C-alpha cells in the first residue's frame, strides 16, 4: 500500500550557517566579513560568526574622514581600519564582535533596514536578559538629520541596544548592501558586565534569530581556501589608500 507524504514549507528550512570563532587583525577581520558576504548566495543561506581581535584596535565607518577619526581618537592610522560598512568609531579588543550576512533577494535582505536593525538588537537584548543584563531599545527620533555618526558608543541612535536606564549603549551595528546581498557588522560593549559569557550569549542570539528567520542552524568549518580567497580584500583593508581615501586594491 502506497502512502502519500504531505510536504510543508517547514520541511524545506534553509540553513543559517555558523562559522567558528576566529581571532585576527583588523584588516583580516574586515576581509573575512567581505569574503562571507561573497559566499552567502553560494552557500544558500545566511552566515553568522562571532570573532575576536589580535590586539586593541579601532575601526571606523566607510563614510567617515580618516583625519577626523585620528584627531578624535588620538590613534595612528596603523592602529585603525576603515570598515566596509557605515557607522562611527568603534574600539575593539574586549567587545563581542559579530558578522551576519544575507544574500540578495532573501526575506531578511528585503526587510526595511530599521526594522531589521531593531529586530537584531531585540534578540541580543533577550539573550542578555538570560544572563541578568537588563536592557532596552533606544527610541527612534521623530526627526533625524541623517548625518554621518561620530563615535559609535558615545552617540546612540534609534534602535540601538541600551542598558535599563537608557544611558549606556550596549550594542550597535552597521550595514552594507551590495549586488551580493546585505552585510551586518555589529558589536556589544559589555565592559560593565564582566561575568557575561560571550559564547553562551552568541549561541542564544543565534537560536533566537534563526527562529525568526525559520532557518536551522548549521555549524560549518572554515574552508581551507578561505585565506587565499580573501587575500585581495585583506590587501585593501591593510592599505593606507583604503584607510585614508577608500581606494580599493583588489588585484
C-alpha positions in Angstrom: 0.0 0.0 0.0 1.4 3.4 -1.0 1.4 6.2 1.5 1.2 9.8 0.5 3.5 12.1 2.3 2.3 15.7 2.9 5.3 18.0 2.5 5.1 21.5 4.0 7.3 24.6 3.8 8.8 23.7 7.1 10.4 20.6 5.5 12.4 23.0 3.4 14.0 25.1 6.1 17.1 26.8 4.9 20.4 26.7 6.8 21.8 29.5 8.9 25.5 28.8 8.8 27.6 29.3 11.9 31.4 29.7 11.4 33.8 29.1 14.3 35.2 31.9 16.5 38.3 33.3 15.0 40.9 35.9 16.3 42.6 38.1 13.7 43.9 41.6 12.9 41.7 44.4 11.9 42.3 44.2 8.1 41.9 40.4 8.3 38.6 40.6 10.1 37.2 43.0 7.6 38.4 40.9 4.7 36.8 37.8 6.2 33.5 39.6 6.6 33.6 40.6 2.9 34.5 37.0 1.9 31.5 35.8 3.9 29.2 38.2 2.0 30.5 36.8 -1.2 29.8 33.2 -0.1 26.3 33.8 1.2 24.4 33.2 -2.0 26.7 30.3 -3.0 26.1 28.5 0.3 22.4 29.2 0.1 21.7 30.7 3.5 22.6 33.4 6.0 26.1 33.2 7.6 26.9 34.2 11.2 30.2 34.5 13.0 31.4 35.9 16.3 35.1 37.0 16.3 37.9 38.5 18.2 40.9 40.8 17.7 44.6 40.1 17.9 45.1 43.3 19.9 43.3 46.5 20.8 42.1 48.1 17.5 39.8 50.8 16.2 37.5 50.6 13.2 35.6 53.4 11.7 32.8 53.8 9.2 33.1 53.8 5.4 31.9 57.4 5.1 34.0 59.0 7.9 37.1 61.2 7.3 40.2 59.4 8.5 41.8 62.8 9.5 38.8 63.5 11.8 39.0 60.0 13.3 42.7 60.5 14.0 42.1 63.7 15.8 39.1 62.4 17.7 40.7 59.1 18.8 44.4 60.1 19.1 45.3 56.9 17.3 47.8 56.5 14.4 46.4 55.1 11.1 48.2 51.8 11.6 46.1 51.2 14.7 42.8 51.6 12.8 40.9 50.1 9.9 38.1 51.6 7.8 35.2 49.2 7.7 33.2 48.4 4.5 30.0 49.3 6.4 28.9 52.7 7.8 28.6 53.9 11.3 31.1 55.6 13.6 34.3 54.9 15.6 34.3 51.5 17.4 37.1 50.4 19.8 37.7 46.7 19.8 39.6 44.2 21.9 37.2 43.2 24.7 33.9 43.7 22.9 31.7 41.0 21.4 32.0 41.5 17.6 29.9 39.6 15.1 29.0 39.5 11.4 25.7 38.4 9.9 25.1 38.2 6.1 22.1 37.6 3.9 22.0 37.0 0.2 20.2 39.4 -2.2 16.5 38.6 -2.5 16.2 36.8 0.8 13.4 37.7 3.2 15.8 39.4 5.7 17.7 41.3 2.9 14.3 42.7 1.7 13.2 43.8 5.2 13.2 47.5 5.9 16.7 48.4 7.3 15.5 49.9 10.6 13.0 47.1 11.2 15.8 44.5 10.7 18.2 46.6 12.8 15.7 46.8 15.7 14.9 43.1 15.4 18.6 42.1 15.7 19.1 44.3 18.8 15.9 43.0 20.3 17.2 39.4 20.1 20.6 40.4 21.6 18.6 42.1 24.4 16.6 38.9 25.0 19.9 36.9 25.1 21.3 39.3 27.6 18.3 39.0 29.8 19.1 35.3 30.2 22.4 36.4 31.9 20.6 39.0 34.0 21.6 42.1 32.0 18.5 44.3 31.8 18.3 46.4 28.7 16.0 48.5 26.4 15.9 49.7 22.8 16.7 53.3 22.0 13.6 55.0 20.7 13.8 56.3 17.1 13.9 60.1 17.0 11.0 62.0 15.5 13.4 63.8 13.2 16.9 62.8 12.0 19.5 65.0 10.4 20.9 61.9 8.5 24.4 62.9 9.3 27.4 60.5 9.5 27.8 59.2 13.1 30.9 60.2 15.0 31.9 58.0 18.0 29.6 55.0 17.9 29.2 54.3 21.6 29.0 58.0 22.6 26.3 58.7 20.1 23.4 56.2 20.3 20.8 56.2 17.6 17.3 54.8 17.2 17.0 51.1 18.0 20.5 50.7 19.4 20.6 48.5 22.4 20.9 50.4 25.7 21.2 49.5 29.4 18.0 49.5 31.5 18.5 53.2 32.4 18.9 54.1 28.6 22.1 56.0 29.4 24.8 53.5 28.3 24.9 52.0 24.9 25.4 48.2 24.8 25.1 47.3 21.1 25.3 48.9 17.7 25.7 47.8 14.1 26.3 49.0 10.6 25.1 47.6 7.3 26.4 47.3 3.7 24.1 46.5 0.8 25.6 45.3 -2.5 24.6 43.3 -5.5 25.6 40.2 -3.5 23.4 40.9 -0.5 23.5 42.5 2.9 26.4 42.5 5.4 25.8 43.5 9.0 28.8 44.1 11.3 27.9 44.6 14.9 29.5 44.9 18.4 28.4 44.7 22.0 30.3 46.6 24.7 29.8 44.5 27.9 32.6 46.0 29.9 30.3 46.8 32.7 29.2 43.1 32.9 32.5 41.1 33.0 30.7 37.9 34.1 28.7 37.7 30.8 29.6 34.6 28.9 30.2 35.7 25.3 29.9 32.2 23.7 26.7 31.5 25.5 25.4 34.9 24.6 26.2 34.5 20.9 24.7 31.0 20.8 21.4 32.2 22.4 21.2 35.1 19.9 21.7 32.8 17.0 18.9 30.5 18.2 16.6 33.4 18.5 17.4 34.9 15.1 17.2 31.5 13.5 13.7 31.1 14.8 12.7 34.5 13.4 14.1 33.5 10.0 12.6 30.0 10.2 16.0 28.5 9.4 18.0 25.8 11.1 21.5 26.4 12.5 24.2 24.5 10.7 27.8 24.7 12.1 30.4 24.9 9.3 34.2 24.8 9.4 36.4 27.4 7.7 37.2 26.2 4.2 40.9 25.7 3.5 40.8 28.1 0.6 39.3 31.0 2.7 42.6 32.8 3.4 43.6 32.7 -0.3 40.2 33.8 -1.5 40.0 36.8 0.8 43.6 37.9 0.0 42.6 40.7 -2.3 40.3 42.1 0.4 43.0 41.8 3.1 45.3 43.8 0.9 42.8 46.5 0.5 41.9 46.9 4.2 45.6 46.9 5.2 46.5 49.7 2.8 46.8 53.4 3.7 45.0 54.2 0.4 41.9 52.5 1.8 42.2 53.8 5.3 42.6 57.4 4.1 40.6 57.6 0.9 38.6 54.4 0.4 40.7 53.4 -2.6 40.4 49.6 -3.3 43.3 47.3 -4.2 41.6 44.2 -5.4 44.4 42.8 -7.6 
